Amino acid sequence: MKTTMTKTTLTIGLNSQTTEKQEITTGEAKGLISELLIEGYGFGGLTLTECEGVYRMNSTGDLIYEKSLKIELVTDEDIENINIIIKELKYLLDQESIMLEVEHKEVTFL
Protein backbone atom coordinates (compact mmCIF):
# COMPACT_ATOMS: atom_id res chain seq x y z
CA MET A 1 0.00 0.00 0.00
CA LYS A 2 1.39 3.41 -0.99
CA THR A 3 1.46 6.19 1.53
CA THR A 4 3.08 9.62 1.78
CA MET A 5 5.59 10.02 4.59
CA THR A 6 8.14 12.58 5.73
CA LYS A 7 11.81 11.59 5.68
CA THR A 8 13.96 13.80 7.90
CA THR A 9 17.72 13.40 7.49
CA LEU A 10 20.30 14.89 9.84
CA THR A 11 23.99 14.78 8.93
CA ILE A 12 26.35 15.35 11.84
CA GLY A 13 30.13 15.58 11.76
CA LEU A 14 31.82 14.08 14.80
CA ASN A 15 34.72 16.49 15.23
CA SER A 16 34.28 18.75 18.25
CA GLN A 17 33.81 22.40 17.34
CA THR A 18 36.01 23.25 20.33
CA THR A 19 39.05 21.07 19.56
CA GLU A 20 38.43 20.43 15.83
CA LYS A 21 39.07 16.69 16.34
CA GLN A 22 36.91 13.72 17.29
CA GLU A 23 36.58 13.60 21.09
CA ILE A 24 33.96 10.83 21.46
CA THR A 25 33.93 7.54 19.61
CA THR A 26 31.51 6.90 16.79
CA GLY A 27 29.86 4.22 18.96
CA GLU A 28 29.38 6.68 21.83
CA ALA A 29 27.85 9.22 19.43
CA LYS A 30 25.45 6.58 18.09
CA GLY A 31 24.42 5.73 21.65
CA LEU A 32 23.80 9.39 22.58
CA ILE A 33 21.78 9.99 19.41
CA SER A 34 19.70 6.81 19.78
CA GLU A 35 19.02 7.49 23.47
CA LEU A 36 17.90 11.07 22.79
CA LEU A 37 15.68 10.26 19.81
CA ILE A 38 14.15 6.94 20.90
CA GLU A 39 14.02 7.29 24.68
CA GLY A 40 13.85 11.09 24.93
CA TYR A 41 11.58 11.92 22.00
CA GLY A 42 9.76 8.61 21.52
CA PHE A 43 10.68 7.83 17.93
CA GLY A 44 9.95 4.18 17.14
CA GLY A 45 13.24 3.78 15.34
CA LEU A 46 15.77 5.40 13.05
CA THR A 47 18.51 4.58 10.59
CA LEU A 48 22.10 5.52 11.45
CA THR A 49 24.68 5.44 8.66
CA GLU A 50 28.39 6.06 9.13
CA CYS A 51 29.90 8.31 6.47
CA GLU A 52 32.79 10.71 6.02
CA GLY A 53 32.66 14.43 5.39
CA VAL A 54 35.38 16.48 3.76
CA TYR A 55 35.82 20.24 4.00
CA ARG A 56 38.48 22.93 3.89
CA MET A 57 39.20 24.55 7.26
CA ASN A 58 38.71 28.31 6.86
CA SER A 59 41.30 29.24 9.49
CA THR A 60 44.17 27.08 8.12
CA GLY A 61 43.19 26.11 4.59
CA ASP A 62 43.75 22.45 5.52
CA LEU A 63 41.60 19.75 3.95
CA ILE A 64 39.78 17.96 6.80
CA TYR A 65 38.30 14.46 6.68
CA GLU A 66 35.70 13.93 9.39
CA LYS A 67 33.79 10.86 10.50
CA SER A 68 30.10 11.70 10.32
CA LEU A 69 26.72 10.14 10.96
CA LYS A 70 23.60 10.36 8.84
CA ILE A 71 20.35 9.91 10.79
CA GLU A 72 17.13 9.13 8.93
CA LEU A 73 13.73 9.42 10.58
CA VAL A 74 10.58 8.48 8.67
CA THR A 75 7.34 9.82 10.13
CA ASP A 76 3.74 10.38 9.11
CA GLU A 77 4.13 14.16 9.38
CA ASP A 78 6.84 16.82 9.70
CA ILE A 79 8.68 16.73 13.02
CA GLU A 80 7.39 19.88 14.74
CA ASN A 81 10.16 20.10 17.34
CA ILE A 82 13.09 19.34 14.98
CA ASN A 83 14.84 22.63 15.85
CA ILE A 84 14.81 21.71 19.55
CA ILE A 85 16.13 18.23 18.76
CA ILE A 86 18.93 19.71 16.64
CA LYS A 87 19.82 22.16 19.41
CA GLU A 88 20.13 19.26 21.89
CA LEU A 89 22.22 17.19 19.46
CA LYS A 90 24.53 20.14 18.83
CA TYR A 91 25.07 20.49 22.57
CA LEU A 92 25.58 16.75 23.19
CA LEU A 93 28.05 16.38 20.33
CA ASP A 94 29.72 19.83 20.59
CA GLN A 95 28.70 20.84 17.06
CA GLU A 96 28.53 24.24 15.41
CA SER A 97 25.91 23.08 12.91
CA ILE A 98 23.95 20.04 11.74
CA MET A 99 22.65 19.61 8.21
CA LEU A 100 18.86 19.13 8.00
CA GLU A 101 17.00 17.72 4.98
CA VAL A 102 13.24 17.16 4.85
CA GLU A 103 11.57 15.22 2.02
CA HIS A 104 7.96 14.24 1.48
CA LYS A 105 7.96 10.88 -0.25
CA GLU A 106 5.54 8.33 -1.52
CA VAL A 107 6.57 4.97 -0.02
CA THR A 108 5.36 1.43 -0.28
CA PHE A 109 5.89 -1.24 2.36
CA LEU A 110 6.14 -4.64 0.66
N, C-alpha and C positions, 0 to 999 in steps of 0.2 A: 504494500500500500504506500503510495506517495504522500509525502507530507512536507510542508515548508518549515524549516527550522533555522535557528540562528547559530552560526559557528563563530565563536569568539576566540581569537588567537592572540596570545601574549608571547613575545619573544624577549628573553631576559639574558643579558650577558652576566657572567659570574665574576668578573673582576670587580673588586671593591672600588667605589669612586674615590675613597680616601687614600688607598695605597696603590691603586692602579694595577693590582695583581690579585689572583684568586686567593681568598682567605678562608673560605669554607669549601669542603669537598663537594663534588657534583652530587654525591649521594645525600649529603646533609641538606643541600639546597632542595633536592627532590622531596625529602622528608618534610622540610618546612613548608614548601608549597602545597604538598598534598594535605598536610595537617590543617593549614589555613583554609584551603578551599573545600575540602570534604568535611572535616570536623567543625571548622569555624563558620563556614557559610552554607553548609548543607548540600553541596553539589553531590549528585549520585556517583559521579566518576569524572575522569578527565584523561586525556592522552598527554604524556610527557615524552618529548623527543629530544635527544641530545644532538646538538649541532655546534658549528663553530662560526663565529663572526670574525670579520676582518675589517679594520679601520685604520686610518692614519691619525696618530695622536697630534692634536693641534699644537701642543706646547713644544714637542720635540721633533715632529715630522716623522717619527718612527712608525713603521707598519706593525700593528698589533694584531695578534691572533688570540681570540678569546673563546674559551668554552662557553657555550650558551645553552639555554633550554627553551624549547618551544612548547607552550601549553595550549591545548585545544579543549574548549568547552562547547558542547552542543546542547542547546536549550530550546524550549518551545518559543521563547520570546527573548528580546534584548535583555541583557543583565543590567538592571536599573542602577545598582550600586557598584558598577565596574570601576569608577574613579576612586572610590574608597578602597576597594580591593587592591588596585594598583598602588595606591599610597602606602598601604600596609606592606605589600611585597617590596616596594622600594626601600622601606625602612628595614625590613627583615634582612634583605640581601645587600644593603648599602649601595643602592643604585641611584644614579642621577636621573635615568629615564628608562621606560619600558615601552617597547613598541606594541601598539594595540591595532588589531585588524578585526572588523566585524563584517560578516557576510551573511546574507539571507539566501538559503539554498533549498532547492527541492531535493529531498532524499527519499530513498526507498530502503526499507529493511527487508532483506530476503531470507 
